[in-house]
Amino acid sequence: MRRSTLGRYNRCSAPRGVLPMIDCAYLLDEARRRTGLADFGDEWPLENCREFLRVLQNDQRLSAAGLEGATMMVAQAFDNRLRHIELLKRNPEIFEERIDVAAVIASLPRTGSTLLHRMLAATPALTAPIWFETQNYAPFPGEERGHNTVRKQWAQAYLDQILAAMPELPSIHPLAVDAADEEIPAMGLLFSSLQIEGTYFVPEFSNWLTRHSRKRVYPELRSILQSWQWQEPSRAGLKWVLKTPGHLLALDAVAETFPDALIVMTHRDPVDILPSFASLTSQFYQATGNYDPREIGDFWLERLGTLLDTFLDMRATLGEGRFHDVRYEDLLADPVSEGLQILERAQVSVPGAESAMRQWLAGNSRGQRPPHQYSVEEFGLTEDRIRERFSRYRERFIDSPQ
């Protein structure tokens, strides 16, 4: 989205204090004009968008930069949606792509899940979303199959902006345009993932999403995977490994959409997870407004608690056979062994898997990144309070792991 678009919108919008109001209808009209496309497909994402913007704009702490970022994100979301629907209409054979998901890593953040996901994706028989394509899941105009240079250039420029604004981010969560990454940004462009609440401090929207829109994104995610597989012929015959903590909200939808997938959980004590993740998200929140670290801590204490409560309930419903557990300590001690166990349980035969994982690990060690500094106290939390909130989960998987 060009910055002039926001400027034009500001001039035609009623003020709210010093910041303008924005709405989905205007931005959708702008996206249709900009792309020359009209068909948005099923319009359910608009309901999510409207709720997100309603909550966001009621927050008096939102900065002008935060509002501009949200406006550009919504515009990017609408552009992608319009291009994606057009791609499917022009190439109906995309729906014939068989999506074989071997594993879905549905763990809390800061549990070693990124290490595990990228290591598995490095094996010859598996594929995963790539960071550049999660930022724009639909091809740019004129882009041919297998030729995504312009999208990669866009993603690199965007990544450079992120790192300039948040220089500490690589020590917390390393990013690279060509690296395997979560599908969460693509789901966020449908206003249906933790990407939204991890970038903007919108607890009310998080609660709304849990109550009203847990599952609707999954048929869309499947069509996006089909599109990515069709766009990149080298993925033919490979199995997918997916990963995002947001899947914990909708494991029933995960099981329905990817019925053969093994659901993998990496387990780490929430006492260690909470301050680390609060530190990560505060990097984004402070770039969009002025937020007290203590309310960030309170929010994620309850939000991550809800995710794990939902996980425990869903696990009881879906059955133990759908799940594979990995202890954080075991993963750090011998990641290759843990990866091989997952491949065996997922019934994926991968010649050369061990050497591929060891090669990836050799080039991506924690020691190659600066340390991530944080504390429990800076977010107004105590270890006892965290233990109490997560007592049900800790009893099952931390204090007496099964």
C-alpha positions in Angstrom: 0.0 0.0 0.0 1.4 3.4 -0.9 1.6 6.0 1.9 -0.4 8.4 -0.3 -3.4 6.1 0.1 -3.4 6.7 3.9 -3.1 10.4 3.2 -6.1 10.5 0.9 -8.0 8.5 3.4 -7.1 10.8 6.3 -8.5 13.8 4.3 -11.9 12.2 3.8 -12.3 10.8 7.3 -13.9 12.2 10.4 -11.3 12.8 13.2 -11.0 10.9 16.4 -8.9 13.1 18.6 -5.7 13.5 16.6 -6.1 10.3 14.6 -8.5 9.6 11.7 -11.0 6.7 11.7 -10.6 3.9 9.2 -13.1 1.3 8.1 -13.0 -1.9 6.0 -15.5 -0.7 3.4 -13.3 2.2 2.3 -10.1 0.1 2.2 -11.8 -2.7 0.3 -13.0 -0.2 -2.3 -9.5 1.2 -2.5 -8.1 -2.4 -3.0 -10.6 -3.1 -5.7 -9.6 0.1 -7.5 -5.9 -0.6 -7.0 -5.9 -4.2 -8.2 -8.7 -3.9 -10.8 -10.3 -6.9 -9.2 -13.8 -7.2 -7.7 -14.4 -10.7 -6.5 -13.5 -11.0 -2.7 -14.9 -14.5 -2.4 -16.7 -15.4 0.8 -16.8 -12.1 2.8 -16.4 -13.6 6.3 -12.9 -12.0 6.8 -14.6 -8.6 6.6 -16.5 -9.3 9.9 -13.1 -10.1 11.5 -11.6 -6.9 10.0 -14.4 -4.7 11.3 -14.1 -6.1 14.8 -10.3 -5.7 14.8 -10.5 -2.1 13.7 -13.3 -1.3 16.1 -11.2 -2.5 19.0 -8.0 -1.0 17.8 -9.5 2.5 17.2 -11.1 2.5 20.7 -7.6 2.3 22.2 -6.5 5.9 23.0 -2.9 4.7 23.4 -2.6 3.8 19.7 0.0 6.0 18.0 -0.2 7.5 14.5 2.5 5.0 13.4 0.4 2.2 14.8 -2.7 3.4 12.9 -0.7 3.8 9.7 0.7 0.3 10.1 -2.8 -1.2 10.7 -4.1 0.6 7.7 -1.4 -0.7 5.4 -1.8 -4.2 6.8 -5.5 -4.2 6.0 -4.8 -2.9 2.5 -2.2 -5.7 2.1 -4.7 -8.2 3.3 -7.4 -7.1 0.9 -5.0 -7.0 -2.1 -3.9 -10.6 -1.3 -7.4 -11.8 -0.9 -8.5 -10.3 -4.3 -5.4 -11.7 -6.0 -5.9 -15.1 -4.4 -9.5 -15.4 -5.5 -8.6 -14.4 -9.0 -5.8 -16.9 -9.1 -8.2 -19.7 -8.1 -10.7 -18.6 -10.7 -8.1 -18.5 -13.5 -6.5 -21.8 -12.5 -9.2 -24.1 -11.1 -6.7 -27.0 -11.2 -5.2 -25.6 -8.0 -8.1 -27.2 -6.2 -6.9 -30.6 -7.4 -3.6 -30.2 -5.6 -3.3 -32.9 -2.9 -2.2 -31.4 0.4 -0.4 -34.0 2.5 0.4 -32.6 5.9 2.7 -34.9 7.9 2.8 -32.8 11.1 1.3 -29.7 12.7 3.4 -28.2 15.5 0.9 -26.5 17.7 3.0 -25.5 20.6 3.2 -22.4 22.8 5.8 -19.9 21.6 9.3 -20.0 23.1 9.3 -23.7 23.5 11.8 -24.7 20.8 9.1 -25.1 18.2 10.8 -22.8 15.7 14.0 -24.9 15.9 12.0 -28.1 15.5 9.9 -26.8 12.6 12.8 -25.4 10.6 15.0 -28.5 11.2 12.2 -30.8 10.0 11.6 -28.6 7.0 15.2 -29.0 6.0 14.8 -32.7 5.4 14.4 -33.8 1.7 10.8 -35.1 1.9 9.2 -32.2 3.7 8.3 -28.6 2.9 7.0 -25.7 4.9 5.7 -22.2 4.3 8.6 -19.8 3.4 8.7 -16.4 5.1 8.4 -14.3 1.9 5.3 -16.1 0.7 3.5 -15.8 4.1 3.8 -12.0 3.8 2.1 -12.0 0.4 0.4 -15.4 0.0 -1.0 -14.5 -3.4 1.4 -13.9 -6.4 2.0 -10.3 -7.6 0.5 -9.3 -10.9 2.4 -10.8 -13.8 4.2 -13.3 -11.6 4.7 -16.7 -13.3 4.8 -20.0 -11.6 8.1 -20.6 -9.9 9.3 -17.1 -10.5 8.8 -15.1 -7.3 11.8 -12.7 -7.4 9.7 -9.6 -7.0 7.8 -11.0 -4.0 11.1 -11.9 -2.4 12.4 -8.4 -3.0 9.3 -6.9 -1.4 9.7 -9.2 1.6 13.4 -8.3 2.0 12.6 -4.6 2.0 9.9 -5.2 4.6 12.2 -7.3 6.7 14.8 -4.6 6.6 12.2 -2.1 7.9 11.3 -4.4 10.7 14.9 -5.0 11.8 15.6 -1.2 11.6 12.7 -0.5 14.0 13.4 -3.5 16.3 17.1 -4.3 16.2 16.7 -6.7 19.2 14.4 -9.0 17.2 17.0 -11.4 15.8 18.1 -12.4 19.3 14.5 -13.3 20.1 13.1 -14.8 16.8 15.5 -14.9 13.8 13.9 -14.2 10.4 15.1 -14.7 6.8 13.2 -14.2 3.6 14.0 -17.7 2.3 13.6 -19.5 5.6 10.9 -21.9 6.6 8.4 -20.1 8.9 5.0 -20.2 10.4 1.8 -19.9 8.3 0.6 -17.4 10.9 1.2 -14.2 8.8 -1.0 -15.6 6.0 -3.7 -16.4 8.5 -3.2 -13.0 10.0 -4.0 -11.5 6.6 -7.4 -13.1 7.0 -7.7 -11.5 10.5 -7.7 -15.0 12.1 -4.5 -15.7 13.9 -2.3 -14.7 16.8 -0.4 -12.5 14.3 -2.9 -9.8 15.0 -2.7 -9.9 18.8 1.0 -10.4 18.7 1.4 -7.1 16.7 -1.3 -4.9 18.2 -2.4 -4.9 21.8 -6.1 -5.8 21.3 -7.2 -8.2 24.1 -10.9 -7.6 23.3 -10.4 -8.7 19.7 -8.5 -11.8 21.0 -11.5 -12.8 23.1 -13.9 -12.1 20.2 -11.8 -14.3 17.9 -12.0 -17.2 20.4 -15.7 -16.9 20.8 -16.8 -16.2 17.2 -14.1 -17.2 14.6 -11.9 -20.1 15.7 -12.4 -22.4 12.7 -13.4 -20.4 9.7 -9.9 -19.8 8.5 -9.0 -23.4 8.0 -10.6 -24.1 4.6 -8.9 -20.9 3.5 -5.5 -22.1 4.8 -5.9 -25.3 2.8 -6.5 -23.4 -0.4 -3.5 -21.2 0.3 -1.3 -24.3 0.7 -2.8 -25.7 -2.5 -1.8 -22.4 -4.2 1.7 -22.4 -2.8 2.2 -26.0 -3.9 0.9 -25.2 -7.4 3.0 -22.1 -7.6 6.2 -24.0 -6.8 6.4 -27.2 -8.9 9.5 -28.4 -6.9 7.1 -29.1 -4.0 5.4 -31.9 -5.9 5.4 -35.1 -3.9 6.6 -33.4 -0.7 4.7 -33.5 2.6 4.0 -30.3 4.6 5.1 -29.5 8.2 3.1 -26.6 9.6 3.5 -24.6 12.8 1.9 -21.9 14.8 0.7 -21.5 18.4 -2.7 -20.3 17.1 -3.6 -23.8 16.1 -4.1 -24.5 19.8 -7.4 -22.5 19.6 -8.8 -24.8 16.9 -7.3 -28.3 17.1 -10.6 -29.7 16.1 -10.4 -27.7 12.9 -6.8 -28.8 12.4 -7.9 -32.5 12.8 -10.8 -32.0 10.4 -8.8 -30.1 7.7 -5.6 -32.3 7.9 -6.9 -35.7 9.1 -3.6 -37.5 8.6 -1.4 -35.0 10.4 0.4 -35.8 13.6 -0.1 -32.9 16.1 3.2 -32.2 17.8 3.5 -30.4 21.1 6.8 -29.1 22.5 6.5 -28.7 26.3 8.4 -26.1 28.4 7.6 -24.7 31.8 5.3 -21.6 31.4 7.4 -19.9 34.1 10.1 -19.6 31.5 7.8 -19.1 28.5 5.8 -16.1 29.8 8.5 -13.5 30.3 10.2 -14.5 27.1 7.1 -14.2 25.0 6.0 -11.0 26.7 9.4 -9.5 25.8 8.9 -10.5 22.1 5.4 -9.1 21.8 6.3 -5.9 23.6 8.8 -5.1 20.8 5.8 -4.9 18.5 3.4 -3.2 20.9 5.8 -0.4 21.7 6.1 0.3 17.9 2.4 0.8 17.7 1.5 2.6 20.9 2.4 3.2 24.6 1.7 0.2 26.7 2.5 -0.7 30.3 4.7 -3.9 30.4 2.5 -5.1 33.3 -0.7 -5.1 31.3 1.2 -7.0 28.6 2.2 -9.6 31.2 -1.3 -9.8 32.5 -2.7 -10.3 29.0 -0.4 -13.1 27.9 -0.7 -14.8 31.3 -4.4 -15.3 30.6 -4.2 -15.7 26.8 -1.6 -18.5 26.9 -3.5 -20.0 29.8 -6.6 -20.1 27.6 -4.6 -21.7 24.8 -3.3 -24.5 27.0 -6.7 -25.1 28.7 -8.2 -25.4 25.2 -5.4 -27.8 24.2 -6.1 -30.1 27.2 -9.8 -30.2 26.4 -9.3 -30.8 22.7 -6.7 -33.5 23.4 -9.2 -35.4 25.5 -11.7 -35.2 22.7 -9.4 -36.0 19.8 -7.6 -38.8 21.5 -4.0 -39.4 22.6 -3.1 -41.1 19.3 -3.2 -37.8 17.4 -0.5 -36.2 19.5 3.3 -36.5 19.9 5.0 -34.8 22.9 8.5 -33.3 23.0 10.1 -32.0 26.2 12.0 -28.8 25.7 15.0 -30.2 27.6 15.1 -33.3 25.4 14.8 -31.2 22.2 17.8 -29.0 23.2 19.8 -32.0 24.3 19.3 -34.0 21.1 17.2 -32.3 18.5 18.0 -34.8 15.7 16.7 -37.7 17.8 13.5 -35.9 18.5 13.1 -35.0 14.9 13.6 -38.6 13.8 11.0 -39.8 16.3 8.5 -37.4 14.8 9.2 -38.6 11.2 8.8 -42.2 12.3 5.5 -41.5 14.1 4.3 -39.4 11.1 5.2 -42.3 8.8 7.5 -40.2 6.7 10.4 -42.1 5.2 13.2 -39.6 4.5 16.6 -40.9 3.2 19.2 -38.5 4.4 17.0 -37.0 7.0 19.6 -37.2 9.8 22.4 -35.6 7.8 20.0 -32.8 6.6 18.9 -32.0 10.1 22.5 -32.0 11.4 23.6 -29.7 8.5 20.7 -27.3 9.3 21.7 -27.3 13.0 25.3 -26.6 12.2 24.3 -23.4 10.4 21.7 -22.2 12.9 23.0 -22.6 16.4 21.7 -20.4 19.3 25.3 -19.3 19.9 25.3 -17.5 16.6 22.7 -15.0 17.9 23.0 -12.4 20.7 21.3 -13.4 24.0 17.7 -12.5 24.6 17.5 -10.4 27.8 14.2 -10.4 29.9 12.9 -10.9 33.4 9.6 -12.0 35.0 9.5 -8.8 37.2 9.5 -6.3 34.3 6.1 -7.6 33.2 4.6 -7.5 36.7 4.6 -11.3 37.0 5.8 -13.7 39.7 6.7 -17.3 39.3 4.1 -18.4 41.8 1.4 -16.5 39.9 2.4 -18.2 36.7 2.5 -21.7 38.3 -1.0 -21.1 39.7 -2.5 -20.1 36.4 -0.9 -23.1 34.5 -1.4 -25.6 37.3 -3.5 -27.9 35.3 -1.1 -28.0 32.4 2.0 -28.2 34.6 0.6 -31.1 36.6 0.2 -33.1 33.4 3.3 -32.2 31.4 5.9 -30.4 33.5 5.8 -31.7 37.1 4.9 -35.3 36.1 5.5 -35.6 32.4 3.9 -38.6 30.7 
